[in-house]
């Protein structure tokens, strides 16, 4: 049996997309179809079904994947072990996260990773969560940190971080947090789901119409600037205001806090290069040392 057929099958069983598999294996899309057809003919079984909803594994395909994947992975690991470490630890890794947690928490980790593996180039992009997920699926990104555990056959998500969000105002603001209508709110955007979740937890009789918007700006840094100059309130991740709170410029205005989970996410790939395996392990383990910076 041609091992290229198995590699093509395993990749397609993860991407469920002929075009993406062709890109990842660096072969023409017709070659992917041909290799799958040859494998099906050799095995006497239909492995994939294609319809308007997309590409799906058949029962035979799922069975083959579950039986072949461990064997093929061990074979690849054995072959990879003969590759020199110097060569294996070179090349790029494309990483995406949203700006606040990236700048405050993850960039110090990436800096330490670069210190240990100077030949690996980390291309970091600050993006919105939806854009990160789309870029992961399309292969633009190798890894991303998003606030959602994606339920998908070909995507893996690891819970790596809990982030506290708090209600903050400038330190000199003595007005009580009792009547939402009398609290000018600095918001990331109108009816921001993140803010709404917090306010529902803070105010038992919360209504969207009760929000008194002072300004809306899709930048946490700009939100902090407004807070420093006006008696306003905002719901923000603690890393975004930690410096100002410790310096006594802002204060936490309520004991209520909202805990959000963050996930390191990537496409499942049995042939993941060694540098990417190291990056995944480093991020999952190293985050424990910096997690305190996102908690009160």
Short mmCIF file of the C-alpha atoms (twelve columns), coordinates in Angstrom:
data_MODEL
# 
_entry.id   MODEL 
# 
loop_
_atom_site.group_PDB 
_atom_site.id 
_atom_site.type_symbol 
_atom_site.label_atom_id 
_atom_site.label_alt_id 
_atom_site.label_comp_id 
_atom_site.label_asym_id 
_atom_site.label_seq_id 
_atom_site.Cartn_x 
_atom_site.Cartn_y 
_atom_site.Cartn_z 
_atom_site.pdbx_PDB_model_num 
ATOM 1   C CA . UNK A 1   0.000   0.000  0.000  1 
ATOM 2   C CA . UNK A 2   1.222   3.494  -0.873 1 
ATOM 3   C CA . UNK A 3   1.883   5.495  2.299  1 
ATOM 4   C CA . UNK A 4   1.015   8.681  0.416  1 
ATOM 5   C CA . UNK A 5   -2.553  7.393  0.197  1 
ATOM 6   C CA . UNK A 6   -2.706  7.035  3.984  1 
ATOM 7   C CA . UNK A 7   -1.214  10.479 4.566  1 
ATOM 8   C CA . UNK A 8   -3.777  11.968 2.201  1 
ATOM 9   C CA . UNK A 9   -6.617  10.045 3.860  1 
ATOM 10  C CA . UNK A 10  -5.636  11.087 7.386  1 
ATOM 11  C CA . UNK A 11  -5.259  14.725 6.421  1 
ATOM 12  C CA . UNK A 12  -8.591  14.793 4.607  1 
ATOM 13  C CA . UNK A 13  -10.271 13.073 7.557  1 
ATOM 14  C CA . UNK A 14  -9.260  16.098 9.652  1 
ATOM 15  C CA . UNK A 15  -9.855  18.973 7.241  1 
ATOM 16  C CA . UNK A 16  -12.901 17.451 5.466  1 
ATOM 17  C CA . UNK A 17  -11.937 19.828 2.683  1 
ATOM 18  C CA . UNK A 18  -10.226 18.667 -0.518 1 
ATOM 19  C CA . UNK A 19  -8.812  22.119 -1.294 1 
ATOM 20  C CA . UNK A 20  -7.324  22.545 2.185  1 
ATOM 21  C CA . UNK A 21  -5.778  19.075 2.112  1 
ATOM 22  C CA . UNK A 22  -4.236  19.868 -1.271 1 
ATOM 23  C CA . UNK A 23  -2.697  23.047 0.156  1 
ATOM 24  C CA . UNK A 24  -1.373  21.348 3.266  1 
ATOM 25  C CA . UNK A 25  0.131   18.431 1.337  1 
ATOM 26  C CA . UNK A 26  1.300   20.756 -1.459 1 
ATOM 27  C CA . UNK A 27  -0.272  18.742 -4.223 1 
ATOM 28  C CA . UNK A 28  -2.966  19.503 -6.785 1 
ATOM 29  C CA . UNK A 29  -6.587  19.007 -5.710 1 
ATOM 30  C CA . UNK A 30  -7.226  16.358 -8.430 1 
ATOM 31  C CA . UNK A 31  -4.314  14.400 -6.954 1 
ATOM 32  C CA . UNK A 32  -6.109  14.330 -3.590 1 
ATOM 33  C CA . UNK A 33  -9.267  12.969 -5.209 1 
ATOM 34  C CA . UNK A 34  -7.257  10.413 -7.148 1 
ATOM 35  C CA . UNK A 35  -5.353  9.153  -4.100 1 
ATOM 36  C CA . UNK A 36  -8.561  8.792  -2.088 1 
ATOM 37  C CA . UNK A 37  -10.223 6.937  -4.959 1 
ATOM 38  C CA . UNK A 38  -7.231  4.594  -5.310 1 
ATOM 39  C CA . UNK A 39  -7.254  3.893  -1.577 1 
ATOM 40  C CA . UNK A 40  -10.996 3.184  -1.614 1 
ATOM 41  C CA . UNK A 41  -10.563 0.803  -4.551 1 
ATOM 42  C CA . UNK A 42  -7.673  -0.956 -2.846 1 
ATOM 43  C CA . UNK A 43  -9.663  -1.389 0.371  1 
ATOM 44  C CA . UNK A 44  -12.989 -2.087 -1.318 1 
ATOM 45  C CA . UNK A 45  -14.740 0.490  0.874  1 
ATOM 46  C CA . UNK A 46  -16.176 3.996  0.590  1 
ATOM 47  C CA . UNK A 47  -14.348 6.268  3.015  1 
ATOM 48  C CA . UNK A 48  -15.936 9.655  2.310  1 
ATOM 49  C CA . UNK A 49  -19.304 10.977 1.248  1 
ATOM 50  C CA . UNK A 50  -19.592 14.310 -0.586 1 
ATOM 51  C CA . UNK A 51  -22.898 16.184 -0.713 1 
ATOM 52  C CA . UNK A 52  -24.235 19.732 -0.504 1 
ATOM 53  C CA . UNK A 53  -23.454 19.846 3.221  1 
ATOM 54  C CA . UNK A 54  -19.770 19.102 2.589  1 
ATOM 55  C CA . UNK A 55  -17.409 16.163 3.015  1 
ATOM 56  C CA . UNK A 56  -18.063 13.512 5.682  1 
ATOM 57  C CA . UNK A 57  -16.395 10.312 6.824  1 
ATOM 58  C CA . UNK A 58  -18.391 7.135  6.388  1 
ATOM 59  C CA . UNK A 59  -18.522 4.520  9.127  1 
ATOM 60  C CA . UNK A 60  -15.726 2.656  7.291  1 
ATOM 61  C CA . UNK A 61  -13.741 5.879  7.094  1 
ATOM 62  C CA . UNK A 62  -14.073 6.517  10.824 1 
ATOM 63  C CA . UNK A 63  -13.033 2.972  11.585 1 
ATOM 64  C CA . UNK A 64  -9.979  3.189  9.316  1 
ATOM 65  C CA . UNK A 65  -8.959  6.491  10.869 1 
ATOM 66  C CA . UNK A 66  -9.218  5.165  14.423 1 
ATOM 67  C CA . UNK A 67  -7.151  2.062  13.574 1 
ATOM 68  C CA . UNK A 68  -4.558  3.612  11.272 1 
ATOM 69  C CA . UNK A 69  -3.935  6.929  13.005 1 
ATOM 70  C CA . UNK A 70  -1.999  5.530  16.040 1 
ATOM 71  C CA . UNK A 71  0.139   3.281  13.837 1 
ATOM 72  C CA . UNK A 72  0.850   6.004  11.300 1 
ATOM 73  C CA . UNK A 73  1.663   8.516  14.048 1 
ATOM 74  C CA . UNK A 74  4.232   6.167  15.580 1 
ATOM 75  C CA . UNK A 75  5.778   5.612  12.164 1 
ATOM 76  C CA . UNK A 76  6.018   9.343  11.530 1 
ATOM 77  C CA . UNK A 77  7.520   9.924  14.973 1 
ATOM 78  C CA . UNK A 78  10.145  7.246  14.307 1 
ATOM 79  C CA . UNK A 79  11.067  8.780  10.967 1 
ATOM 80  C CA . UNK A 80  11.071  12.286 12.406 1 
ATOM 81  C CA . UNK A 81  13.483  11.264 15.145 1 
ATOM 82  C CA . UNK A 82  16.163  10.912 12.492 1 
ATOM 83  C CA . UNK A 83  15.765  14.560 11.543 1 
ATOM 84  C CA . UNK A 84  18.407  16.797 13.127 1 
ATOM 85  C CA . UNK A 85  17.178  19.045 15.946 1 
ATOM 86  C CA . UNK A 86  18.780  22.034 14.282 1 
ATOM 87  C CA . UNK A 87  16.719  21.554 11.153 1 
ATOM 88  C CA . UNK A 88  13.522  20.651 13.018 1 
ATOM 89  C CA . UNK A 89  13.655  23.801 15.138 1 
ATOM 90  C CA . UNK A 90  13.676  26.294 12.295 1 
ATOM 91  C CA . UNK A 91  10.841  27.964 10.469 1 
ATOM 92  C CA . UNK A 92  7.715   30.035 11.104 1 
ATOM 93  C CA . UNK A 93  4.723   29.636 13.413 1 
ATOM 94  C CA . UNK A 94  1.650   31.790 12.769 1 
ATOM 95  C CA . UNK A 95  -0.152  32.694 15.991 1 
ATOM 96  C CA . UNK A 96  -3.307  34.752 16.566 1 
ATOM 97  C CA . UNK A 97  -4.912  36.195 19.682 1 
ATOM 98  C CA . UNK A 98  -6.856  39.271 20.669 1 
ATOM 99  C CA . UNK A 99  -4.793  42.289 21.548 1 
ATOM 100 C CA . UNK A 100 -5.316  42.778 25.285 1 
ATOM 101 C CA . UNK A 101 -4.465  39.287 26.491 1 
ATOM 102 C CA . UNK A 102 -1.770  39.054 23.822 1 
ATOM 103 C CA . UNK A 103 0.072   42.187 24.876 1 
ATOM 104 C CA . UNK A 104 -0.390  41.738 28.615 1 
ATOM 105 C CA . UNK A 105 -0.036  37.988 29.073 1 
ATOM 106 C CA . UNK A 106 1.024   36.007 26.014 1 
ATOM 107 C CA . UNK A 107 3.809   38.124 24.502 1 
ATOM 108 C CA . UNK A 108 6.084   37.575 27.544 1 
ATOM 109 C CA . UNK A 109 5.596   33.837 26.996 1 
ATOM 110 C CA . UNK A 110 6.424   34.131 23.303 1 
ATOM 111 C CA . UNK A 111 9.513   36.163 24.211 1 
ATOM 112 C CA . UNK A 112 10.697  33.367 26.492 1 
ATOM 113 C CA . UNK A 113 9.957   30.776 23.786 1 
ATOM 114 C CA . UNK A 114 12.115  32.790 21.355 1 
ATOM 115 C CA . UNK A 115 14.920  32.878 23.910 1 
ATOM 116 C CA . UNK A 116 14.916  29.084 24.045 1 
ATOM 117 C CA . UNK A 117 14.367  28.527 20.311 1 
ATOM 118 C CA . UNK A 118 15.873  31.527 18.489 1 
ATOM 119 C CA . UNK A 119 15.586  29.984 15.005 1 
ATOM 120 C CA . UNK A 120 11.796  29.692 15.194 1 
ATOM 121 C CA . UNK A 121 9.980   32.785 13.895 1 
ATOM 122 C CA . UNK A 122 6.658   33.587 15.604 1 
ATOM 123 C CA . UNK A 123 4.313   35.639 13.437 1 
ATOM 124 C CA . UNK A 124 1.823   37.093 15.911 1 
ATOM 125 C CA . UNK A 125 -1.415  38.702 14.747 1 
ATOM 126 C CA . UNK A 126 -3.853  40.543 17.020 1 
ATOM 127 C CA . UNK A 127 -7.317  39.695 15.709 1 
ATOM 128 C CA . UNK A 128 -10.942 39.302 16.718 1 
ATOM 129 C CA . UNK A 129 -11.979 35.848 17.946 1 
ATOM 130 C CA . UNK A 130 -14.083 35.084 14.855 1 
ATOM 131 C CA . UNK A 131 -11.233 36.075 12.547 1 
ATOM 132 C CA . UNK A 132 -8.820  33.871 14.492 1 
ATOM 133 C CA . UNK A 133 -11.102 30.877 14.095 1 
ATOM 134 C CA . UNK A 134 -11.579 31.465 10.373 1 
ATOM 135 C CA . UNK A 135 -7.833  31.862 9.841  1 
ATOM 136 C CA . UNK A 136 -7.214  28.626 11.746 1 
ATOM 137 C CA . UNK A 137 -9.681  26.756 9.551  1 
ATOM 138 C CA . UNK A 138 -8.170  28.166 6.363  1 
ATOM 139 C CA . UNK A 139 -4.610  27.378 7.433  1 
ATOM 140 C CA . UNK A 140 -3.467  31.026 7.706  1 
ATOM 141 C CA . UNK A 141 -2.793  30.513 11.430 1 
ATOM 142 C CA . UNK A 142 -1.159  27.529 13.119 1 
ATOM 143 C CA . UNK A 143 -2.447  28.398 16.607 1 
ATOM 144 C CA . UNK A 144 -4.922  30.814 18.128 1 
ATOM 145 C CA . UNK A 145 -6.218  31.801 21.555 1 
ATOM 146 C CA . UNK A 146 -9.987  32.316 21.597 1 
ATOM 147 C CA . UNK A 147 -12.698 32.528 24.288 1 
ATOM 148 C CA . UNK A 148 -14.653 29.544 22.949 1 
ATOM 149 C CA . UNK A 149 -14.079 25.787 23.086 1 
ATOM 150 C CA . UNK A 150 -14.865 24.891 19.479 1 
ATOM 151 C CA . UNK A 151 -16.740 21.613 19.056 1 
ATOM 152 C CA . UNK A 152 -15.400 20.249 15.781 1 
ATOM 153 C CA . UNK A 153 -13.951 16.937 14.655 1 
ATOM 154 C CA . UNK A 154 -10.828 18.504 13.162 1 
ATOM 155 C CA . UNK A 155 -10.145 21.279 15.708 1 
ATOM 156 C CA . UNK A 156 -8.477  20.829 19.071 1 
ATOM 157 C CA . UNK A 157 -8.960  23.299 21.940 1 
ATOM 158 C CA . UNK A 158 -7.119  23.287 25.278 1 
ATOM 159 C CA . UNK A 159 -8.296  25.380 28.198 1 
ATOM 160 C CA . UNK A 160 -5.229  27.355 29.223 1 
ATOM 161 C CA . UNK A 161 -6.393  30.452 31.040 1 
ATOM 162 C CA . UNK A 162 -9.115  31.988 33.196 1 
ATOM 163 C CA . UNK A 163 -9.450  35.759 32.855 1 
ATOM 164 C CA . UNK A 164 -11.197 37.981 35.421 1 
ATOM 165 C CA . UNK A 165 -13.204 40.966 34.215 1 
ATOM 166 C CA . UNK A 166 -14.239 43.760 36.562 1 
ATOM 167 C CA . UNK A 167 -16.249 46.970 36.792 1 
ATOM 168 C CA . UNK A 168 -13.847 49.916 37.038 1 
ATOM 169 C CA . UNK A 169 -14.019 53.693 37.414 1 
ATOM 170 C CA . UNK A 170 -11.495 56.409 38.163 1 
ATOM 171 C CA . UNK A 171 -10.232 56.444 41.717 1 
ATOM 172 C CA . UNK A 172 -11.797 59.824 42.596 1 
ATOM 173 C CA . UNK A 173 -15.315 58.800 41.564 1 
ATOM 174 C CA . UNK A 174 -17.357 58.422 44.740 1 
ATOM 175 C CA . UNK A 175 -20.750 57.883 43.136 1 
ATOM 176 C CA . UNK A 176 -22.449 54.624 44.223 1 
ATOM 177 C CA . UNK A 177 -22.968 51.614 41.982 1 
ATOM 178 C CA . UNK A 178 -26.688 51.304 42.589 1 
ATOM 179 C CA . UNK A 179 -28.650 52.731 39.678 1 
ATOM 180 C CA . UNK A 180 -27.438 51.704 36.220 1 
ATOM 181 C CA . UNK A 181 -29.340 54.564 34.561 1 
ATOM 182 C CA . UNK A 182 -27.264 57.058 36.547 1 
ATOM 183 C CA . UNK A 183 -23.950 55.401 35.618 1 
ATOM 184 C CA . UNK A 184 -22.410 56.645 32.338 1 
ATOM 185 C CA . UNK A 185 -20.970 53.529 30.707 1 
ATOM 186 C CA . UNK A 186 -17.897 53.365 28.481 1 
ATOM 187 C CA . UNK A 187 -18.575 50.396 26.198 1 
ATOM 188 C CA . UNK A 188 -16.582 48.465 23.629 1 
ATOM 189 C CA . UNK A 189 -19.681 48.498 21.418 1 
ATOM 190 C CA . UNK A 190 -23.427 48.804 21.859 1 
ATOM 191 C CA . UNK A 191 -24.968 45.852 23.729 1 
ATOM 192 C CA . UNK A 192 -21.565 44.181 23.895 1 
ATOM 193 C CA . UNK A 193 -22.370 40.585 25.010 1 
ATOM 194 C CA . UNK A 194 -19.397 40.533 27.361 1 
ATOM 195 C CA . UNK A 195 -20.553 43.738 29.118 1 
ATOM 196 C CA . UNK A 196 -24.179 42.601 29.195 1 
ATOM 197 C CA . UNK A 197 -23.241 39.332 30.918 1 
ATOM 198 C CA . UNK A 198 -21.457 41.276 33.642 1 
ATOM 199 C CA . UNK A 199 -24.238 43.821 34.151 1 
ATOM 200 C CA . UNK A 200 -26.847 41.066 34.418 1 
ATOM 201 C CA . UNK A 201 -24.767 39.565 37.184 1 
ATOM 202 C CA . UNK A 202 -24.296 42.947 38.905 1 
ATOM 203 C CA . UNK A 203 -27.897 44.240 38.686 1 
ATOM 204 C CA . UNK A 204 -30.768 41.882 39.525 1 
ATOM 205 C CA . UNK A 205 -33.282 43.855 37.444 1 
ATOM 206 C CA . UNK A 206 -31.015 44.592 34.512 1 
ATOM 207 C CA . UNK A 207 -32.520 45.806 31.238 1 
ATOM 208 C CA . UNK A 208 -30.694 46.804 28.061 1 
ATOM 209 C CA . UNK A 209 -32.634 50.051 27.989 1 
ATOM 210 C CA . UNK A 210 -31.120 50.965 31.362 1 
ATOM 211 C CA . UNK A 211 -27.599 51.315 29.952 1 
ATOM 212 C CA . UNK A 212 -26.555 54.964 29.873 1 
ATOM 213 C CA . UNK A 213 -23.860 55.029 27.185 1 
ATOM 214 C CA . UNK A 214 -21.192 57.697 27.624 1 
ATOM 215 C CA . UNK A 215 -19.043 56.622 24.673 1 
ATOM 216 C CA . UNK A 216 -18.414 53.476 22.634 1 
ATOM 217 C CA . UNK A 217 -14.935 52.685 21.336 1 
ATOM 218 C CA . UNK A 218 -13.529 49.318 20.241 1 
ATOM 219 C CA . UNK A 219 -10.218 49.708 22.042 1 
ATOM 220 C CA . UNK A 220 -9.575  48.839 25.666 1 
ATOM 221 C CA . UNK A 221 -6.711  51.331 25.785 1 
ATOM 222 C CA . UNK A 222 -9.025  54.125 24.633 1 
ATOM 223 C CA . UNK A 223 -11.685 53.019 27.116 1 
ATOM 224 C CA . UNK A 224 -9.151  53.378 29.926 1 
ATOM 225 C CA . UNK A 225 -8.265  56.900 28.741 1 
ATOM 226 C CA . UNK A 226 -11.926 57.903 28.981 1 
ATOM 227 C CA . UNK A 227 -12.218 56.395 32.469 1 
ATOM 228 C CA . UNK A 228 -9.200  58.357 33.677 1 
ATOM 229 C CA . UNK A 229 -10.772 61.661 32.665 1 
ATOM 230 C CA . UNK A 230 -14.471 61.270 33.479 1 
ATOM 231 C CA . UNK A 231 -16.683 59.850 36.228 1 
ATOM 232 C CA . UNK A 232 -17.682 56.850 34.114 1 
ATOM 233 C CA . UNK A 233 -17.678 53.077 34.472 1 
ATOM 234 C CA . UNK A 234 -16.588 50.227 32.217 1 
ATOM 235 C CA . UNK A 235 -16.398 46.436 32.297 1 
ATOM 236 C CA . UNK A 236 -12.878 45.423 31.315 1 
ATOM 237 C CA . UNK A 237 -10.530 42.421 31.617 1 
ATOM 238 C CA . UNK A 238 -8.302  42.866 34.638 1 
ATOM 239 C CA . UNK A 239 -5.051  42.748 32.585 1 
ATOM 240 C CA . UNK A 240 -6.259  45.844 30.700 1 
ATOM 241 C CA . UNK A 241 -6.516  47.905 33.899 1 
ATOM 242 C CA . UNK A 242 -4.070  46.210 36.267 1 
ATOM 243 C CA . UNK A 243 -1.401  48.920 35.918 1 
ATOM 244 C CA . UNK A 244 -3.828  51.797 36.517 1 
ATOM 245 C CA . UNK A 245 -5.478  50.028 39.481 1 
ATOM 246 C CA . UNK A 246 -2.125  49.363 41.154 1 
ATOM 247 C CA . UNK A 247 -1.063  52.969 40.567 1 
ATOM 248 C CA . UNK A 248 -4.260  54.209 42.226 1 
ATOM 249 C CA . UNK A 249 -5.601  55.897 39.093 1 
ATOM 250 C CA . UNK A 250 -8.537  53.520 38.666 1 
ATOM 251 C CA . UNK A 251 -10.408 51.445 41.203 1 
ATOM 252 C CA . UNK A 252 -12.527 48.323 41.084 1 
ATOM 253 C CA . UNK A 253 -16.062 49.502 41.748 1 
ATOM 254 C CA . UNK A 254 -17.749 46.215 42.623 1 
ATOM 255 C CA . UNK A 255 -16.976 42.850 44.169 1 
ATOM 256 C CA . UNK A 256 -18.714 41.219 41.219 1 
ATOM 257 C CA . UNK A 257 -16.386 39.687 38.663 1 
ATOM 258 C CA . UNK A 258 -16.859 37.731 35.483 1 
ATOM 259 C CA . UNK A 259 -14.552 34.793 34.796 1 
ATOM 260 C CA . UNK A 260 -13.903 33.952 31.155 1 
ATOM 261 C CA . UNK A 261 -12.068 30.917 29.805 1 
ATOM 262 C CA . UNK A 262 -9.481  31.125 27.049 1 
ATOM 263 C CA . UNK A 263 -8.484  28.225 24.812 1 
ATOM 264 C CA . UNK A 264 -5.365  27.437 22.794 1 
ATOM 265 C CA . UNK A 265 -6.732  26.120 19.504 1 
ATOM 266 C CA . UNK A 266 -5.306  24.461 16.391 1 
ATOM 267 C CA . UNK A 267 -6.273  22.153 13.567 1 
ATOM 268 C CA . UNK A 268 -5.739  18.489 14.358 1 
ATOM 269 C CA . UNK A 269 -2.657  17.303 12.495 1 
ATOM 270 C CA . UNK A 270 -0.971  13.933 13.039 1 
ATOM 271 C CA . UNK A 271 2.043   15.225 11.104 1 
ATOM 272 C CA . UNK A 272 2.555   18.408 13.133 1 
ATOM 273 C CA . UNK A 273 6.129   19.632 12.817 1 
ATOM 274 C CA . UNK A 274 8.363   19.403 15.861 1 
ATOM 275 C CA . UNK A 275 8.602   23.191 16.310 1 
ATOM 276 C CA . UNK A 276 4.806   23.430 16.458 1 
ATOM 277 C CA . UNK A 277 4.561   20.562 18.928 1 
ATOM 278 C CA . UNK A 278 7.089   22.352 21.138 1 
ATOM 279 C CA . UNK A 279 5.176   25.624 20.847 1 
ATOM 280 C CA . UNK A 280 1.912   23.956 21.846 1 
ATOM 281 C CA . UNK A 281 3.512   22.270 24.852 1 
ATOM 282 C CA . UNK A 282 5.296   25.463 25.872 1 
ATOM 283 C CA . UNK A 283 2.137   27.569 25.752 1 
ATOM 284 C CA . UNK A 284 0.065   25.028 27.667 1 
ATOM 285 C CA . UNK A 285 2.654   24.613 30.423 1 
ATOM 286 C CA . UNK A 286 4.143   28.111 30.526 1 
ATOM 287 C CA . UNK A 287 0.790   29.820 30.957 1 
ATOM 288 C CA . UNK A 288 0.650   28.509 34.524 1 
ATOM 289 C CA . UNK A 289 3.462   30.884 35.485 1 
ATOM 290 C CA . UNK A 290 1.698   33.987 34.167 1 
ATOM 291 C CA . UNK A 291 -1.937  33.141 34.900 1 
ATOM 292 C CA . UNK A 292 -1.813  35.167 38.111 1 
ATOM 293 C CA . UNK A 293 -1.611  38.332 36.011 1 
ATOM 294 C CA . UNK A 294 -5.186  37.901 34.802 1 
ATOM 295 C CA . UNK A 295 -6.662  37.389 38.272 1 
ATOM 296 C CA . UNK A 296 -7.364  39.816 41.054 1 
# 
